[in-house]
């Protein structure tokens, strides 16, 4: 298997934007985790957490609109931090 590794050196502006997106993803992950712990006995599923993201974007944390929707979906499935760390 052929693979390539690249080093990126973002500008200060891009670095601030990336850090902000990471902070928003971290907040969303923790918020969804607390919601899942509260309603675990009710049988909440993945699509329910994705519906909750829409409500959070509209009412509680409109800054989530800055982050691409696919990234937020990956946060709800728990795969984001595996990709970032792995």
C-alpha positions as CSV (number, residue, x, y, z in Angstrom):
1,X,0.0,0.0,0.0
2,X,1.4,3.4,-1.0
3,X,1.0,6.2,1.4
4,X,2.2,9.8,1.7
5,X,2.8,12.0,4.7
6,X,2.6,15.7,4.5
7,X,3.5,18.4,7.0
8,X,1.2,21.5,6.9
9,X,2.2,24.8,8.3
10,X,-1.0,26.8,8.7
11,X,-0.9,30.6,9.0
12,X,-1.8,32.1,12.4
13,X,-5.3,32.8,11.1
14,X,-5.8,29.3,9.9
15,X,-4.3,27.9,13.1
16,X,-6.8,29.9,15.2
17,X,-9.7,28.7,13.1
18,X,-8.5,25.1,13.5
19,X,-8.2,25.5,17.2
20,X,-11.7,27.0,17.4
21,X,-13.2,24.1,15.4
22,X,-11.4,21.6,17.7
23,X,-12.8,23.4,20.8
24,X,-16.3,23.3,19.3
25,X,-16.0,19.6,18.5
26,X,-14.7,18.9,22.0
27,X,-17.7,20.8,23.5
28,X,-20.2,18.9,21.2
29,X,-18.6,15.6,22.1
30,X,-18.9,16.2,25.8
31,X,-22.4,17.6,25.4
32,X,-23.6,14.6,23.5
33,X,-21.9,12.2,25.9
34,X,-23.8,13.8,28.8
35,X,-27.0,13.6,26.9
36,X,-26.4,9.9,26.1
37,X,-25.7,9.2,29.8
38,X,-28.9,10.9,30.8
39,X,-31.2,9.0,28.4
40,X,-29.4,5.7,27.9
41,X,-32.3,3.8,29.4
42,X,-34.6,5.4,26.8
43,X,-32.7,3.8,24.0
44,X,-31.2,6.8,22.2
45,X,-29.7,5.9,18.8
46,X,-27.1,7.6,16.5
47,X,-29.7,9.3,14.4
48,X,-31.2,10.7,17.6
49,X,-27.9,12.3,18.5
50,X,-27.6,13.8,15.0
51,X,-31.1,15.3,15.4
52,X,-29.9,16.8,18.7
53,X,-27.0,18.4,16.8
54,X,-29.5,20.3,14.7
55,X,-31.3,21.6,17.8
56,X,-28.0,22.6,19.5
57,X,-26.9,24.5,16.3
58,X,-30.2,26.4,16.2
59,X,-30.8,27.2,19.9
60,X,-27.9,26.6,22.2
61,X,-24.6,27.0,20.3
62,X,-25.0,28.7,16.9
63,X,-21.2,28.8,16.6
64,X,-21.5,25.1,15.5
65,X,-22.5,26.4,12.1
66,X,-18.8,27.4,11.6
67,X,-17.9,23.6,11.5
68,X,-18.7,21.5,8.5
69,X,-21.8,19.2,9.1
70,X,-19.9,16.0,8.3
71,X,-17.3,16.8,11.0
72,X,-20.2,17.2,13.5
73,X,-21.7,13.9,12.4
74,X,-18.3,12.3,12.9
75,X,-18.2,13.7,16.4
76,X,-21.6,12.2,17.2
77,X,-20.4,8.8,16.1
78,X,-17.2,9.1,18.2
79,X,-14.8,8.7,15.3
80,X,-13.4,12.2,15.3
81,X,-10.9,11.8,18.1
82,X,-9.7,8.5,16.8
83,X,-8.9,10.2,13.5
84,X,-7.2,13.1,15.2
85,X,-5.1,10.9,17.5
86,X,-4.6,7.9,15.4
